[in-house]
Amino acid sequence: MADRLGVSPTAPVAERLKALDGLAIASTNRASNLTTAYAGSADAAGATPRFTYMAIAAMTAALESGAVDGFVATAPIWTGPVLNGSGLLWISAPKGELPPQFTPAASAVVAVMRGFAEANPGLVAAVAAVNEDLSRAVEERPEEVKAAVAKLFPALDAETLDLVFAMETRAMAAKPLTVEAIAHEIELLQLNGVLSDDVDLDPAALLWSEPS
């Protein structure tokens, strides 16, 4: 595919985005932050990919059969085609290759109904603390995290695990959610038409803090 496009995978990101024009790109759904990020970035570069939606487990087969020209997905789904040579990594959001205005601000959140959070503050805080602990661990104890991932996903060989870590640690080391990050996510959804501009959301009201 890269050969047919006439664009190198090491070309400037703007050129790689523009090369997506008219290509069939698979994603899980229109509201996915991956869809909004890549669609918005491509549009800003003057390209309009044809997004098609499917289960994430079907993406590799769809790519290898030629049903789609590419897909957007998190690790380890994208690693298979890259490692077996049937595909290549074109643009990486975790590496910071997308324009900032289209880059998702949060990679992991705990979302619950406000009533549940108010009734179970300790439980919600404990679950949220897991995300914060992972962020610290990735930066401070990467080998320990890698060993834990290998234990959870025994089918991942060492080469795949190394590739995931090299590409995804920026997302795994995400910082705690902020009001500014929520505002950015809302704007990202509105930019791509997933969320109507008429919907009035207060970012601060969507961020819950454990009562002191």
N, C-alpha and C positions, 0 to 999 in steps of 0.2 A: 504493500500500500504506500509506504513512504517513497519508494522508487517511482510509483505512478504519479504521486503528488508533485514530485520534483522539488521537494523541500527536505532539507536535512533535519534529523531529530535534534541536532545541536544548533539549528538556526535560531535567531532571536525569537522570543516567545510570540511577539506580534505576528511574525510570519507563520509560525506553527498554528496559531489560532486562525489566521486567515485561510490556511489550507484546509480547515474543517468545513468550509462552505459547501453545502449540499450533501455532505456525508451522513450516512445513517449511524447515529450514535445511540447506544443503549444506555438507559438509566433505570432506576427502580420506579420512579414516579416523578410527576411534574413538580411536586412540592419539595422534593429532596434538595438539601442545600448543595449537593453536588451538581444537580441539574441547573439550579439557579446560578451557581458560580460559573460554570463553564458556558452556559448559554449567554449569560451577561457579558462575560469576557470575550466570547466569540463575536457577539453583536458589536461590541465596542471596537473590535478589530476589522469590522466590515464583513463578517461571515455569518451565515445562518445554517447551522447544522440541522439535520432532520432527526430530532430526538424520538426514540421509540422506547416503550416501557415494558419491562419484563422482570421476572424474578432474578435476583442476583445470581442464583445457582445456574441459571441458563445462559449467562453471558459468555462464558468461555467457549461453549459449544457453538453459540451463534456467531462469534467472531471467527472461529476456525472453519465454520462451514461457509462463510461469506455472507450470511444473512444480515450482518451488520458490519460496518467498517471500523467500528471501535466501540468502547464502552467506558463509562466512568464508574468506578467502584473502589471501595476501600480494600486494604490488604486483609487476608492473603489472596483474595480473588484475582487481582491483577497480576500477581506474581507468576502464576502458571504459564500463561502465554509468553511472558517475558523470558522465563527461564528455559522453556522448550523451543523458543525461537519462532513461534507462530505469530508473535506480536511484539511490540516494543512500547516502552513507556514514552508517551508523546509529551505530556505536560503534567507536572506534579504540583498540586496545591500545597501539600505538606512542605515541599521545598521552597515555597514562597514564589512560585513562578506565575501565579495569576495576579492581575492588577489588584492593589489593596482594596479598592472599593467593591470588588466582587469576591474577595477571599472571606470565607466563613470565619467568624470571630470565635466560635466555640466548637469544639469537637466532641465534647461529652458533657451532658447536663443531666440533672435529676428533675424530672417533671412530674408533679403530682397536683391534685386539686387542692386549692387553698384550704378548704375545710379539713382535709386529711392532714395537711402540714400543721395546721393549728392544733389538731387533736393529738398528733403524734410527733411533736417537735424533736424528741430525742432520736427516734427512728430515722426521720428524714435527715437530721444532722449527721448521724452515723453513716448513712449511705453516701451522703455528699462528701464526707471525709475520705471515703475510699478513692474518689476521683483526685482529691488533693494529695493523698498519699502516693498514688500512682505517678502524679506529676513530679513529685519530689524524688521518688525512687528512680524514675527514668534518668534524671539528671545526676543523682548522687550514687545510685547503685545499678547501673545499666546491666551488668552481667547477671545480677540477681533477678532482674526483671526478665531478661532473655531466658534464663533457666526456667522461670515460672511459665513463660509463654510456651516453651518447649514441652513442659509437662502437661499443660492444658491442651495443646495441639500436637500430639505425638506424631501425626502424619507429616508435619512440616520437617523437611530435612534441613541440615545445617546451612546449606546454600540459600534456601528460601528464607530461613529465619534471619540470616545476615542481611539479605536484601531488604526485608521488611524493616529491620532496625535502621538500616542506613537511610531509608526513605521516609519512614513514618514517625521517627522519634519526636519531631517538632510538634506533630499533632498530639502525640501521647503525653507530651510535657505541657499540655495546655494549662493556663493559669485559671484561677477561680473566676467564675462568671461575674461580670460587672454590668451596671446600668448602661454604660457606653457600648458594651458588646451586644446587649439585647437590642439597643437602638439600631446598631449596625445590621443585625440579623433581620429586623423588621424592614429596614430600608432595602436590603438585598432582595427580600421577597417582593417588595413593591416595585423595584426596578424591573423585575422579570415578569410582572403581572400576575404572580401567584396570589398576592395579597392586594386587595383593592385599596387605592389611596383614600377611599372614603372611610375605611376602618380606622378608628381612632384608638390607638393602644398607648398606654402609659408604660414605658419601659421599667420605671421604678416600681410600678405596681405588680410587675411580673417577677420581681426578684424578692424571694423570701429570705429572711434572716432569722436564725434561732433566737428566741427571746432571751434577753440577758437576765 
